Amino acid sequence: MLLAERPQGKAMAGLWEFPGGKVLAGETPEEALIRELAEELGIDVKEACLAPFAFASHAYPDFHLLMPLYVCRRWLGIVSPQEGQRLAWVRAEKLADYAMPPADKPLIPLLRDLLS
């Protein structure tokens, strides 16, 4: 799995998360993910290569996050950090070794089950 470290200056800086981002007005979650992966990682993903897997629902003090998680196994280009963030390819059994935002943590056992 690919994790990205939240850069300094952003909320929850230093925590590791699954790449992606906010859905803009008029976007579907898939369109947002495709846009975010191009912006953050410099890769081109087609919607047909995205498979919905799970979602997280978490109440932060200032907002409630509903975060879909997609599996993507095919893309064009080479994954490279476009925003100065650190990236890590992590085996499913090692995900818990990375400090993650609270909303991401419940996804770890689901991903371990998928890949074991």
C-alpha positions in Angstrom: 0.0 0.0 0.0 1.1 3.5 -0.7 1.1 6.0 2.2 1.9 9.7 2.1 3.1 11.7 5.1 1.2 14.9 5.7 3.6 17.8 5.2 4.5 20.5 7.7 2.0 23.3 7.8 -1.0 21.1 7.2 -3.4 19.7 9.9 -2.1 16.5 11.3 1.4 17.1 9.9 3.7 14.1 10.2 0.9 11.5 10.2 0.8 9.0 7.4 -2.4 8.7 5.3 -3.8 7.1 2.2 -3.3 9.4 -0.8 -6.4 11.3 -2.0 -8.2 14.4 -0.9 -11.3 16.5 -0.8 -14.1 16.2 -3.3 -14.7 19.6 -5.0 -18.2 20.9 -5.9 -19.4 19.1 -9.0 -17.0 16.2 -8.7 -17.7 12.5 -8.0 -15.5 10.8 -5.5 -13.8 9.0 -8.3 -13.1 12.2 -10.2 -11.7 13.7 -7.1 -9.4 10.8 -6.5 -8.1 10.8 -10.0 -7.4 14.6 -9.8 -5.8 14.2 -6.4 -3.5 11.3 -7.5 -2.4 13.4 -10.5 -1.7 16.5 -8.3 -0.1 14.6 -5.4 1.7 11.7 -7.1 2.0 12.6 -10.8 0.2 9.6 -12.0 -2.7 9.1 -14.4 -5.5 6.8 -13.2 -8.6 5.8 -15.2 -11.9 5.4 -13.4 -12.2 1.8 -14.5 -9.0 1.0 -12.5 -10.6 2.2 -9.2 -12.4 -0.4 -7.1 -14.5 0.9 -4.1 -13.3 -1.1 -1.1 -14.5 0.5 2.2 -15.2 3.8 3.8 -14.3 5.5 7.1 -16.7 7.7 9.1 -15.0 9.8 11.8 -16.1 12.8 13.9 -13.3 15.3 14.3 -13.8 18.3 16.6 -14.5 20.7 13.7 -16.1 18.4 11.1 -17.3 14.9 10.3 -15.3 13.0 7.7 -16.8 10.4 5.4 -13.9 9.0 3.5 -14.2 6.4 0.7 -11.3 4.0 0.2 -10.5 2.7 -3.3 -8.1 0.1 -4.4 -6.1 1.0 -7.5 -3.7 -1.5 -9.0 -3.0 0.1 -12.4 -1.9 3.6 -13.4 0.2 5.3 -15.9 3.4 7.1 -14.8 5.8 6.7 -12.0 4.6 7.5 -8.5 6.6 10.5 -7.2 5.8 13.1 -4.6 4.6 16.3 -6.2 4.0 18.3 -3.0 7.2 17.6 -1.1 5.6 14.8 0.9 7.4 11.6 1.9 5.9 8.4 0.4 6.2 4.9 1.7 5.2 1.5 0.1 4.0 -0.5 3.1 3.0 -4.2 3.4 -0.4 -4.6 4.9 1.0 -6.2 8.1 3.1 -3.1 8.7 0.5 -0.5 8.3 -0.1 -0.3 12.1 3.6 0.7 12.5 2.8 4.1 10.9 1.2 6.9 12.9 -2.1 7.7 11.1 -5.0 10.1 11.5 -7.8 8.6 13.6 -10.1 8.2 10.5 -7.6 6.0 8.7 -6.9 3.5 11.5 -10.1 1.5 11.2 -9.2 0.7 7.6 -6.0 -1.1 8.6 -7.6 -4.5 9.6 -9.8 -4.4 6.4 -6.7 -4.0 4.2 -4.8 -6.7 6.1 -7.7 -9.1 5.5 -7.9 -8.2 1.8 -4.2 -8.8 1.3 -3.6 -11.9 3.5 
